[in-house]
Amino acid sequence: MTWDDVVDILFDGSEKEIKSLRCPDCNGKITTIYNVNNNSLKVLCKSCGYNSVLNGCESIPNCFRIR
Ligand SMILES: [Zn+2]
């Protein structure tokens, strides 16, 4: 699995798929923070320090909707 696959699941995956997601780099737990004000999704892995921000999301990601 790559980070692209992770992002696909964060947006379109089922609750089960999202909850079982793991960091492709270190197998750590992924943290996501969605900002409704500017439609950006921050993806973090606290274990290895991966940190990415997706700006201008066109739809609310499922990982946010499910919570
Ligand atoms: Zn990691």
N, CA, C, O and the ligand as a Tripos MOL2 file, in Angstrom:
@<TRIPOS>MOLECULE
protein
  269   267    68     0     0
PROTEIN
NO_CHARGES

@<TRIPOS>ATOM
      1 N           0.8420   -1.2080    0.0000 N.3       1 MET1
      2 CA          0.0000    0.0000    0.0000 C.3       1 MET1
      3 C           0.8780    1.2580    0.0000 C.2       1 MET1
      4 O           1.9050    1.3130    0.6770 O.2       1 MET1
      5 N           0.4540    2.2630   -0.7700 N.am      2 THR2
      6 CA          1.1830    3.5350   -0.8130 C.3       2 THR2
      7 C           0.3430    4.6200   -0.1280 C.2       2 THR2
      8 O          -0.8090    4.3890    0.2420 O.2       2 THR2
      9 N           0.9310    5.7860    0.0290 N.am      3 TRP3
     10 CA          0.1610    6.8940    0.6100 C.3       3 TRP3
     11 C          -1.0060    7.2900   -0.2920 C.2       3 TRP3
     12 O          -2.0380    7.7500    0.1960 O.2       3 TRP3
     13 N          -0.8460    7.1110   -1.6170 N.am      4 ASP4
     14 CA         -1.9650    7.3880   -2.5260 C.3       4 ASP4
     15 C          -3.1490    6.4770   -2.2210 C.2       4 ASP4
     16 O          -4.3030    6.9050   -2.2250 O.2       4 ASP4
     17 N          -2.8320    5.1980   -1.9530 N.am      5 ASP5
     18 CA         -3.9040    4.2540   -1.6070 C.3       5 ASP5
     19 C          -4.5660    4.6630   -0.2980 C.2       5 ASP5
     20 O          -5.7870    4.5930   -0.1570 O.2       5 ASP5
     21 N          -3.7490    5.0890    0.6520 N.am      6 VAL6
     22 CA         -4.2790    5.5230    1.9480 C.3       6 VAL6
     23 C          -5.2510    6.6820    1.7530 C.2       6 VAL6
     24 O          -6.3390    6.6970    2.3290 O.2       6 VAL6
     25 N          -4.8470    7.6520    0.9370 N.am      7 VAL7
     26 CA         -5.6970    8.8280    0.7040 C.3       7 VAL7
     27 C          -6.9990    8.4130    0.0300 C.2       7 VAL7
     28 O          -8.0670    8.9140    0.3810 O.2       7 VAL7
     29 N          -6.9170    7.4950   -0.9440 N.am      8 ASP8
     30 CA         -8.1370    7.0020   -1.6010 C.3       8 ASP8
     31 C          -9.1060    6.4310   -0.5700 C.2       8 ASP8
     32 O         -10.3070    6.7000   -0.6160 O.2       8 ASP8
     33 N          -8.5770    5.6470    0.3520 N.am      9 ILE9
     34 CA         -9.4420    5.0260    1.3680 C.3       9 ILE9
     35 C          -9.9700    6.0690    2.3410 C.2       9 ILE9
     36 O         -11.1230    5.9900    2.7640 O.2       9 ILE9
     37 N          -9.1470    7.0450    2.7010 N.am     10 LEU10
     38 CA         -9.6160    8.0960    3.6070 C.3      10 LEU10
     39 C         -10.8140    8.8310    3.0220 C.2      10 LEU10
     40 O         -11.7170    9.2440    3.7500 O.2      10 LEU10
     41 N         -10.8140    8.9930    1.6940 N.am     11 PHE11
     42 CA        -11.9170    9.7150    1.0520 C.3      11 PHE11
     43 C         -13.0980    8.8130    0.7310 C.2      11 PHE11
     44 O         -14.2480    9.1950    0.9470 O.2      11 PHE11
     45 N         -12.8220    7.6200    0.2180 N.am     12 ASP12
     46 CA        -13.9020    6.8050   -0.3410 C.3      12 ASP12
     47 C         -14.0840    5.4540    0.3330 C.2      12 ASP12
     48 O         -15.0020    4.7140   -0.0190 O.2      12 ASP12
     49 N         -13.2440    5.1210    1.2790 N.am     13 GLY13
     50 CA        -13.3080    3.7880    1.8760 C.3      13 GLY13
     51 C         -14.4350    3.6420    2.8750 C.2      13 GLY13
     52 O         -15.0530    4.6240    3.2850 O.2      13 GLY13
     53 N         -14.6930    2.4060    3.2600 N.am     14 SER14
     54 CA        -15.7010    2.1250    4.2840 C.3      14 SER14
     55 C         -15.0990    2.3980    5.6640 C.2      14 SER14
     56 O         -13.8880    2.5560    5.8160 O.2      14 SER14
     57 N         -15.9790    2.4480    6.6560 N.am     15 GLU15
     58 CA        -15.5330    2.6810    8.0230 C.3      15 GLU15
     59 C         -14.5060    1.6330    8.4450 C.2      15 GLU15
     60 O         -13.5090    1.9490    9.0950 O.2      15 GLU15
     61 N         -14.7660    0.3700    8.0630 N.am     16 LYS16
     62 CA        -13.8690   -0.7250    8.4280 C.3      16 LYS16
     63 C         -12.4890   -0.5310    7.7840 C.2      16 LYS16
     64 O         -11.4590   -0.7000    8.4360 O.2      16 LYS16
     65 N         -12.4870   -0.1740    6.4980 N.am     17 GLU17
     66 CA        -11.2150    0.0480    5.7900 C.3      17 GLU17
     67 C         -10.4360    1.1920    6.4270 C.2      17 GLU17
     68 O          -9.2190    1.1120    6.6000 O.2      17 GLU17
     69 N         -11.1560    2.2580    6.7730 N.am     18 ILE18
     70 CA        -10.4900    3.4330    7.3430 C.3      18 ILE18
     71 C          -9.9010    3.0980    8.7080 C.2      18 ILE18
     72 O          -8.7890    3.5140    9.0320 O.2      18 ILE18
     73 N         -10.6500    2.3460    9.5020 N.am     19 LYS19
     74 CA        -10.1560    2.0330   10.8480 C.3      19 LYS19
     75 C          -8.9710    1.0810   10.8330 C.2      19 LYS19
     76 O          -8.1920    1.0460   11.7850 O.2      19 LYS19
     77 N          -8.8280    0.3050    9.7560 N.am     20 SER20
     78 CA         -7.7110   -0.6420    9.7160 C.3      20 SER20
     79 C          -6.4970   -0.0730    8.9820 C.2      20 SER20
     80 O          -5.4990   -0.7700    8.7970 O.2      20 SER20
     81 N          -6.5810    1.1960    8.5640 N.am     21 LEU21
     82 CA         -5.4470    1.8050    7.8630 C.3      21 LEU21
     83 C          -4.2260    1.9250    8.7620 C.2      21 LEU21
     84 O          -4.3200    2.2420    9.9470 O.2      21 LEU21
     85 N          -3.0730    1.6600    8.1490 N.am     22 ARG22
     86 CA         -1.8050    1.8050    8.8680 C.3      22 ARG22
     87 C          -0.8400    2.5710    7.9860 C.2      22 ARG22
     88 O          -0.9590    2.5490    6.7610 O.2      22 ARG22
     89 N           0.1040    3.2400    8.5960 N.am     23 CYS23
     90 CA          1.1230    3.9810    7.8590 C.3      23 CYS23
     91 C           1.9080    3.0300    6.9450 C.2      23 CYS23
     92 O           2.4330    2.0210    7.4160 O.2      23 CYS23
     93 N           1.9950    3.3420    5.6350 N.am     24 PRO24
     94 CA          2.7500    2.4850    4.7140 C.3      24 PRO24
     95 C           4.2550    2.4560    5.0300 C.2      24 PRO24
     96 O           4.9490    1.5130    4.6500 O.2      24 PRO24
     97 N           4.7420    3.4570    5.7050 N.am     25 ASP25
     98 CA          6.1770    3.5370    5.9770 C.3      25 ASP25
     99 C           6.5830    2.7520    7.2220 C.2      25 ASP25
    100 O           7.6010    2.0590    7.2140 O.2      25 ASP25
    101 N           5.7890    2.8580    8.2950 N.am     26 CYS26
    102 CA          6.2260    2.2520    9.5570 C.3      26 CYS26
    103 C           5.1540    1.3900   10.2160 C.2      26 CYS26
    104 O           5.3790    0.8390   11.2930 O.2      26 CYS26
    105 N           3.9830    1.2690    9.5740 N.am     27 ASN27
    106 CA          2.8760    0.4920   10.1290 C.3      27 ASN27
    107 C           2.2850    1.1110   11.3960 C.2      27 ASN27
    108 O           1.6020    0.4330   12.1630 O.2      27 ASN27
    109 N           2.5490    2.3920   11.6100 N.am     28 GLY28
    110 CA          2.0000    3.0790   12.7820 C.3      28 GLY28
    111 C           0.5780    3.5360   12.5440 C.2      28 GLY28
    112 O           0.0220    3.3610   11.4590 O.2      28 GLY28
    113 N           0.0040    4.1180   13.5630 N.am     29 LYS29
    114 CA         -1.3750    4.5930   13.4800 C.3      29 LYS29
    115 C          -1.4150    5.9400   12.7590 C.2      29 LYS29
    116 O          -0.6070    6.8280   13.0320 O.2      29 LYS29
    117 N          -2.3640    6.0780   11.8390 N.am     30 ILE30
    118 CA         -2.5060    7.3170   11.0720 C.3      30 ILE30
    119 C          -3.5120    8.2360   11.7560 C.2      30 ILE30
    120 O          -4.5820    7.8000   12.1800 O.2      30 ILE30
    121 N          -3.1580    9.4980   11.8540 N.am     31 THR31
    122 CA         -4.0560   10.5090   12.4090 C.3      31 THR31
    123 C          -4.4790   11.4420   11.2800 C.2      31 THR31
    124 O          -3.6400   11.8770   10.4910 O.2      31 THR31
    125 N          -5.7690   11.7530   11.1950 N.am     32 THR32
    126 CA         -6.2260   12.6820   10.1700 C.3      32 THR32
    127 C          -6.9810   13.8350   10.8180 C.2      32 THR32
    128 O          -7.7480   13.6460   11.7620 O.2      32 THR32
    129 N          -6.7490   15.0180   10.2970 N.am     33 ILE33
    130 CA         -7.4360   16.2030   10.7980 C.3      33 ILE33
    131 C          -8.0120   16.9350    9.5850 C.2      33 ILE33
    132 O          -7.2750   17.3810    8.7060 O.2      33 ILE33
    133 N          -9.3350   17.0490    9.5530 N.am     34 TYR34
    134 CA         -9.9720   17.7390    8.4370 C.3      34 TYR34
    135 C         -10.3980   19.1320    8.8790 C.2      34 TYR34
    136 O         -11.0630   19.2960    9.9020 O.2      34 TYR34
    137 N         -10.0110   20.1200    8.1020 N.am     35 ASN35
    138 CA        -10.3600   21.5090    8.3970 C.3      35 ASN35
    139 C         -11.4970   21.9390    7.4680 C.2      35 ASN35
    140 O         -11.2950   22.1130    6.2660 O.2      35 ASN35
    141 N         -12.7020   22.1090    8.0420 N.am     36 VAL36
    142 CA        -13.8660   22.4470    7.2140 C.3      36 VAL36
    143 C         -13.7970   23.8710    6.6830 C.2      36 VAL36
    144 O         -14.4760   24.1970    5.7090 O.2      36 VAL36
    145 N         -13.0050   24.7090    7.2920 N.am     37 ASN37
    146 CA        -12.9440   26.1030    6.8560 C.3      37 ASN37
    147 C         -12.2340   26.2640    5.5130 C.2      37 ASN37
    148 O         -12.6460   27.0750    4.6840 O.2      37 ASN37
    149 N         -11.1690   25.4950    5.3000 N.am     38 ASN38
    150 CA        -10.4850   25.6180    4.0020 C.3      38 ASN38
    151 C         -10.4090   24.2880    3.2550 C.2      38 ASN38
    152 O          -9.6240   24.1390    2.3190 O.2      38 ASN38
    153 N         -11.2370   23.3170    3.6800 N.am     39 ASN39
    154 CA        -11.3050   22.0180    2.9960 C.3      39 ASN39
    155 C          -9.9440   21.3730    2.8140 C.2      39 ASN39
    156 O          -9.6070   20.9040    1.7270 O.2      39 ASN39
    157 N          -9.1740   21.3530    3.8720 N.am     40 SER40
    158 CA         -7.8810   20.6820    3.7880 C.3      40 SER40
    159 C          -7.8510   19.4990    4.7430 C.2      40 SER40
    160 O          -8.4370   19.5270    5.8250 O.2      40 SER40
    161 N          -7.1610   18.4730    4.3140 N.am     41 LEU41
    162 CA         -7.0350   17.2650    5.1350 C.3      41 LEU41
    163 C          -5.5650   17.0630    5.4800 C.2      41 LEU41
    164 O          -4.7150   16.9410    4.5980 O.2      41 LEU41
    165 N          -5.2890   17.0290    6.7550 N.am     42 LYS42
    166 CA         -3.9280   16.7830    7.2190 C.3      42 LYS42
    167 C          -3.8090   15.3080    7.5860 C.2      42 LYS42
    168 O          -4.6460   14.7630    8.3060 O.2      42 LYS42
    169 N          -2.7710   14.6810    7.0870 N.am     43 VAL43
    170 CA         -2.5320   13.2630    7.3760 C.3      43 VAL43
    171 C          -1.2000   13.1440    8.1010 C.2      43 VAL43
    172 O          -0.1640   13.5870    7.6040 O.2      43 VAL43
    173 N          -1.2440   12.5430    9.2770 N.am     44 LEU44
    174 CA         -0.0440   12.4640   10.1100 C.3      44 LEU44
    175 C           0.2030   11.0320   10.5570 C.2      44 LEU44
    176 O          -0.7350   10.2580   10.7490 O.2      44 LEU44
    177 N           1.4720   10.6910   10.7190 N.am     45 CYS45
    178 CA          1.8350    9.4760   11.4340 C.3      45 CYS45
    179 C           2.7790    9.8840   12.5470 C.2      45 CYS45
    180 O           3.8800   10.3840   12.3160 O.2      45 CYS45
    181 N           2.3060    9.6530   13.7650 N.am     46 LYS46
    182 CA          3.1160   10.0920   14.9020 C.3      46 LYS46
    183 C           4.3290    9.1870   15.1220 C.2      46 LYS46
    184 O           5.3030    9.5880   15.7590 O.2      46 LYS46
    185 N           4.2640    7.9710   14.5940 N.am     47 SER47
    186 CA          5.3790    7.0410   14.8110 C.3      47 SER47
    187 C           6.6180    7.4150   14.0100 C.2      47 SER47
    188 O           7.7280    7.4100   14.5430 O.2      47 SER47
    189 N           6.4320    7.7480   12.7080 N.am     48 CYS48
    190 CA          7.6010    8.0300   11.8710 C.3      48 CYS48
    191 C           7.6990    9.5050   11.4910 C.2      48 CYS48
    192 O           8.6770    9.9200   10.8700 O.2      48 CYS48
    193 N           6.6860   10.3040   11.8610 N.am     49 GLY49
    194 CA          6.7500   11.7270   11.5870 C.3      49 GLY49
    195 C           6.2570   12.1370   10.2140 C.2      49 GLY49
    196 O           6.4420   13.2840    9.8060 O.2      49 GLY49
    197 N           5.6190   11.1960    9.4800 N.am     50 TYR50
    198 CA          5.0530   11.5560    8.1810 C.3      50 TYR50
    199 C           3.9970   12.6400    8.3890 C.2      50 TYR50
    200 O           3.2130   12.5840    9.3360 O.2      50 TYR50
    201 N           3.9870   13.6240    7.4920 N.am     51 ASN51
    202 CA          3.0960   14.7670    7.6540 C.3      51 ASN51
    203 C           2.7620   15.3140    6.2750 C.2      51 ASN51
    204 O           3.6560   15.7410    5.5440 O.2      51 ASN51
    205 N           1.4760   15.3060    5.9110 N.am     52 SER52
    206 CA          1.0840   15.7510    4.5870 C.3      52 SER52
    207 C          -0.2230   16.5160    4.6830 C.2      52 SER52
    208 O          -1.0930   16.1540    5.4750 O.2      52 SER52
    209 N          -0.3740   17.5590    3.8960 N.am     53 VAL53
    210 CA         -1.6190   18.3210    3.8790 C.3      53 VAL53
    211 C          -2.1640   18.3400    2.4620 C.2      53 VAL53
    212 O          -1.4620   18.7000    1.5170 O.2      53 VAL53
    213 N          -3.4340   17.9450    2.3250 N.am     54 LEU54
    214 CA         -4.1150   18.0000    1.0380 C.3      54 LEU54
    215 C          -5.0380   19.2010    1.0540 C.2      54 LEU54
    216 O          -5.9610   19.2660    1.8660 O.2      54 LEU54
    217 N          -4.8040   20.1300    0.1840 N.am     55 ASN55
    218 CA         -5.6100   21.3430    0.1480 C.3      55 ASN55
    219 C          -6.6960   21.2500   -0.9180 C.2      55 ASN55
    220 O          -6.5680   20.5100   -1.8920 O.2      55 ASN55
    221 N          -7.7590   22.0100   -0.7170 N.am     56 GLY56
    222 CA         -8.8050   22.1330   -1.7260 C.3      56 GLY56
    223 C          -9.5550   20.8530   -1.9980 C.2      56 GLY56
    224 O          -9.8680   20.5560   -3.1500 O.2      56 GLY56
    225 N          -9.8530   20.0820   -0.9580 N.am     57 CYS57
    226 CA        -10.6240   18.8540   -1.1380 C.3      57 CYS57
    227 C         -12.0120   19.2130   -1.6620 C.2      57 CYS57
    228 O         -12.6590   20.1310   -1.1580 O.2      57 CYS57
    229 N         -12.4650   18.4700   -2.6920 N.am     58 GLU58
    230 CA        -13.7540   18.7960   -3.2940 C.3      58 GLU58
    231 C         -14.9210   18.1810   -2.5450 C.2      58 GLU58
    232 O         -16.0510   18.6550   -2.6540 O.2      58 GLU58
    233 N         -14.6540   17.1350   -1.7890 N.am     59 SER59
    234 CA        -15.7210   16.5240   -0.9980 C.3      59 SER59
    235 C         -15.1930   16.2480    0.3990 C.2      59 SER59
    236 O         -13.9850   16.1680    0.6220 O.2      59 SER59
    237 N         -16.1180   16.1050    1.3280 N.am     60 ILE60
    238 CA        -15.7250   15.7900    2.6960 C.3      60 ILE60
    239 C         -15.2510   14.3440    2.7400 C.2      60 ILE60
    240 O         -15.9860   13.4470    2.3270 O.2      60 ILE60
    241 N         -14.0550   14.1000    3.2260 N.am     61 PRO61
    242 CA        -13.5670   12.7230    3.2310 C.3      61 PRO61
    243 C         -14.3610   11.8240    4.1800 C.2      61 PRO61
    244 O         -14.8210   12.2670    5.2330 O.2      61 PRO61
    245 N         -14.5140   10.5640    3.7940 N.am     62 ASN62
    246 CA        -15.2660    9.6230    4.6410 C.3      62 ASN62
    247 C         -14.6590    9.5020    6.0320 C.2      62 ASN62
    248 O         -15.3830    9.2840    7.0040 O.2      62 ASN62
    249 N         -13.3440    9.6400    6.1400 N.am     63 CYS63
    250 CA        -12.7110    9.4870    7.4540 C.3      63 CYS63
    251 C         -13.2080   10.5510    8.4210 C.2      63 CYS63
    252 O         -13.1750   10.3500    9.6350 O.2      63 CYS63
    253 N         -13.6640   11.6710    7.8970 N.am     64 PHE64
    254 CA        -14.1800   12.7430    8.7390 C.3      64 PHE64
    255 C         -15.6630   12.5430    8.9950 C.2      64 PHE64
    256 O         -16.1510   12.7520   10.1060 O.2      64 PHE64
    257 N         -16.3710   12.1370    7.9520 N.am     65 ARG65
    258 CA        -17.8250   11.9500    8.0380 C.3      65 ARG65
    259 C         -18.1910   10.8610    9.0470 C.2      65 ARG65
    260 O         -19.1940   10.9680    9.7530 O.2      65 ARG65
    261 N         -17.3740    9.8220    9.1060 N.am     66 ILE66
    262 CA        -17.6820    8.6490    9.9100 C.3      66 ILE66
    263 C         -17.5800    8.9350   11.4080 C.2      66 ILE66
    264 O         -18.2850    8.3210   12.2080 O.2      66 ILE66
    265 N         -16.7220    9.8460   11.7780 N.am     67 ARG67
    266 CA        -16.5060   10.1170   13.2030 C.3      67 ARG67
    267 C         -17.7420   10.6100   13.9140 C.2      67 ARG67
    268 O         -17.6990   10.8760   15.1150 O.2      67 ARG67
    269 ZN          4.6340    6.0710    9.9560 Zn       68 ZN68
@<TRIPOS>BOND
     1     1     2 1
     2     2     3 1
     3     3     4 2
     4     3     5 am
     5     5     6 1
     6     6     7 1
     7     7     8 2
     8     7     9 am
     9     9    10 1
    10    10    11 1
    11    11    12 2
    12    11    13 am
    13    13    14 1
    14    14    15 1
    15    15    16 2
    16    15    17 am
    17    17    18 1
    18    18    19 1
    19    19    20 2
    20    19    21 am
    21    21    22 1
    22    22    23 1
    23    23    24 2
    24    23    25 am
    25    25    26 1
    26    26    27 1
    27    27    28 2
    28    27    29 am
    29    29    30 1
    30    30    31 1
    31    31    32 2
    32    31    33 am
    33    33    34 1
    34    34    35 1
    35    35    36 2
    36    35    37 am
    37    37    38 1
    38    38    39 1
    39    39    40 2
    40    39    41 am
    41    41    42 1
    42    42    43 1
    43    43    44 2
    44    43    45 am
    45    45    46 1
    46    46    47 1
    47    47    48 2
    48    47    49 am
    49    49    50 1
    50    50    51 1
    51    51    52 2
    52    51    53 am
    53    53    54 1
    54    54    55 1
    55    55    56 2
    56    55    57 am
    57    57    58 1
    58    58    59 1
    59    59    60 2
    60    59    61 am
    61    61    62 1
    62    62    63 1
    63    63    64 2
    64    63    65 am
    65    65    66 1
    66    66    67 1
    67    67    68 2
    68    67    69 am
    69    69    70 1
    70    70    71 1
    71    71    72 2
    72    71    73 am
    73    73    74 1
    74    74    75 1
    75    75    76 2
    76    75    77 am
    77    77    78 1
    78    78    79 1
    79    79    80 2
    80    79    81 am
    81    81    82 1
    82    82    83 1
    83    83    84 2
    84    83    85 am
    85    85    86 1
    86    86    87 1
    87    87    88 2
    88    87    89 am
    89    89    90 1
    90    90    91 1
    91    91    92 2
    92    91    93 am
    93    93    94 1
    94    94    95 1
    95    95    96 2
    96    95    97 am
    97    97    98 1
    98    98    99 1
    99    99   100 2
   100    99   101 am
   101   101   102 1
   102   102   103 1
   103   103   104 2
   104   103   105 am
   105   105   106 1
   106   106   107 1
   107   107   108 2
   108   107   109 am
   109   109   110 1
   110   110   111 1
   111   111   112 2
   112   111   113 am
   113   113   114 1
   114   114   115 1
   115   115   116 2
   116   115   117 am
   117   117   118 1
   118   118   119 1
   119   119   120 2
   120   119   121 am
   121   121   122 1
   122   122   123 1
   123   123   124 2
   124   123   125 am
   125   125   126 1
   126   126   127 1
   127   127   128 2
   128   127   129 am
   129   129   130 1
   130   130   131 1
   131   131   132 2
   132   131   133 am
   133   133   134 1
   134   134   135 1
   135   135   136 2
   136   135   137 am
   137   137   138 1
   138   138   139 1
   139   139   140 2
   140   139   141 am
   141   141   142 1
   142   142   143 1
   143   143   144 2
   144   143   145 am
   145   145   146 1
   146   146   147 1
   147   147   148 2
   148   147   149 am
   149   149   150 1
   150   150   151 1
   151   151   152 2
   152   151   153 am
   153   153   154 1
   154   154   155 1
   155   155   156 2
   156   155   157 am
   157   157   158 1
   158   158   159 1
   159   159   160 2
   160   159   161 am
   161   161   162 1
   162   162   163 1
   163   163   164 2
   164   163   165 am
   165   165   166 1
   166   166   167 1
   167   167   168 2
   168   167   169 am
   169   169   170 1
   170   170   171 1
   171   171   172 2
   172   171   173 am
   173   173   174 1
   174   174   175 1
   175   175   176 2
   176   175   177 am
   177   177   178 1
   178   178   179 1
   179   179   180 2
   180   179   181 am
   181   181   182 1
   182   182   183 1
   183   183   184 2
   184   183   185 am
   185   185   186 1
   186   186   187 1
   187   187   188 2
   188   187   189 am
   189   189   190 1
   190   190   191 1
   191   191   192 2
   192   191   193 am
   193   193   194 1
   194   194   195 1
   195   195   196 2
   196   195   197 am
   197   197   198 1
   198   198   199 1
   199   199   200 2
   200   199   201 am
   201   201   202 1
   202   202   203 1
   203   203   204 2
   204   203   205 am
   205   205   206 1
   206   206   207 1
   207   207   208 2
   208   207   209 am
   209   209   210 1
   210   210   211 1
   211   211   212 2
   212   211   213 am
   213   213   214 1
   214   214   215 1
   215   215   216 2
   216   215   217 am
   217   217   218 1
   218   218   219 1
   219   219   220 2
   220   219   221 am
   221   221   222 1
   222   222   223 1
   223   223   224 2
   224   223   225 am
   225   225   226 1
   226   226   227 1
   227   227   228 2
   228   227   229 am
   229   229   230 1
   230   230   231 1
   231   231   232 2
   232   231   233 am
   233   233   234 1
   234   234   235 1
   235   235   236 2
   236   235   237 am
   237   237   238 1
   238   238   239 1
   239   239   240 2
   240   239   241 am
   241   241   242 1
   242   242   243 1
   243   243   244 2
   244   243   245 am
   245   245   246 1
   246   246   247 1
   247   247   248 2
   248   247   249 am
   249   249   250 1
   250   250   251 1
   251   251   252 2
   252   251   253 am
   253   253   254 1
   254   254   255 1
   255   255   256 2
   256   255   257 am
   257   257   258 1
   258   258   259 1
   259   259   260 2
   260   259   261 am
   261   261   262 1
   262   262   263 1
   263   263   264 2
   264   263   265 am
   265   265   266 1
   266   266   267 1
   267   267   268 2
@<TRIPOS>SUBSTRUCTURE
     1 MET1         2 RESIDUE 1 A MET
     2 THR2         6 RESIDUE 1 A THR
     3 TRP3        10 RESIDUE 1 A TRP
     4 ASP4        14 RESIDUE 1 A ASP
     5 ASP5        18 RESIDUE 1 A ASP
     6 VAL6        22 RESIDUE 1 A VAL
     7 VAL7        26 RESIDUE 1 A VAL
     8 ASP8        30 RESIDUE 1 A ASP
     9 ILE9        34 RESIDUE 1 A ILE
    10 LEU10       38 RESIDUE 1 A LEU
    11 PHE11       42 RESIDUE 1 A PHE
    12 ASP12       46 RESIDUE 1 A ASP
    13 GLY13       50 RESIDUE 1 A GLY
    14 SER14       54 RESIDUE 1 A SER
    15 GLU15       58 RESIDUE 1 A GLU
    16 LYS16       62 RESIDUE 1 A LYS
    17 GLU17       66 RESIDUE 1 A GLU
    18 ILE18       70 RESIDUE 1 A ILE
    19 LYS19       74 RESIDUE 1 A LYS
    20 SER20       78 RESIDUE 1 A SER
    21 LEU21       82 RESIDUE 1 A LEU
    22 ARG22       86 RESIDUE 1 A ARG
    23 CYS23       90 RESIDUE 1 A CYS
    24 PRO24       94 RESIDUE 1 A PRO
    25 ASP25       98 RESIDUE 1 A ASP
    26 CYS26      102 RESIDUE 1 A CYS
    27 ASN27      106 RESIDUE 1 A ASN
    28 GLY28      110 RESIDUE 1 A GLY
    29 LYS29      114 RESIDUE 1 A LYS
    30 ILE30      118 RESIDUE 1 A ILE
    31 THR31      122 RESIDUE 1 A THR
    32 THR32      126 RESIDUE 1 A THR
    33 ILE33      130 RESIDUE 1 A ILE
    34 TYR34      134 RESIDUE 1 A TYR
    35 ASN35      138 RESIDUE 1 A ASN
    36 VAL36      142 RESIDUE 1 A VAL
    37 ASN37      146 RESIDUE 1 A ASN
    38 ASN38      150 RESIDUE 1 A ASN
    39 ASN39      154 RESIDUE 1 A ASN
    40 SER40      158 RESIDUE 1 A SER
    41 LEU41      162 RESIDUE 1 A LEU
    42 LYS42      166 RESIDUE 1 A LYS
    43 VAL43      170 RESIDUE 1 A VAL
    44 LEU44      174 RESIDUE 1 A LEU
    45 CYS45      178 RESIDUE 1 A CYS
    46 LYS46      182 RESIDUE 1 A LYS
    47 SER47      186 RESIDUE 1 A SER
    48 CYS48      190 RESIDUE 1 A CYS
    49 GLY49      194 RESIDUE 1 A GLY
    50 TYR50      198 RESIDUE 1 A TYR
    51 ASN51      202 RESIDUE 1 A ASN
    52 SER52      206 RESIDUE 1 A SER
    53 VAL53      210 RESIDUE 1 A VAL
    54 LEU54      214 RESIDUE 1 A LEU
    55 ASN55      218 RESIDUE 1 A ASN
    56 GLY56      222 RESIDUE 1 A GLY
    57 CYS57      226 RESIDUE 1 A CYS
    58 GLU58      230 RESIDUE 1 A GLU
    59 SER59      234 RESIDUE 1 A SER
    60 ILE60      238 RESIDUE 1 A ILE
    61 PRO61      242 RESIDUE 1 A PRO
    62 ASN62      246 RESIDUE 1 A ASN
    63 CYS63      250 RESIDUE 1 A CYS
    64 PHE64      254 RESIDUE 1 A PHE
    65 ARG65      258 RESIDUE 1 A ARG
    66 ILE66      262 RESIDUE 1 A ILE
    67 ARG67      266 RESIDUE 1 A ARG
    68 ZN68       269 GROUP 0 **** ****
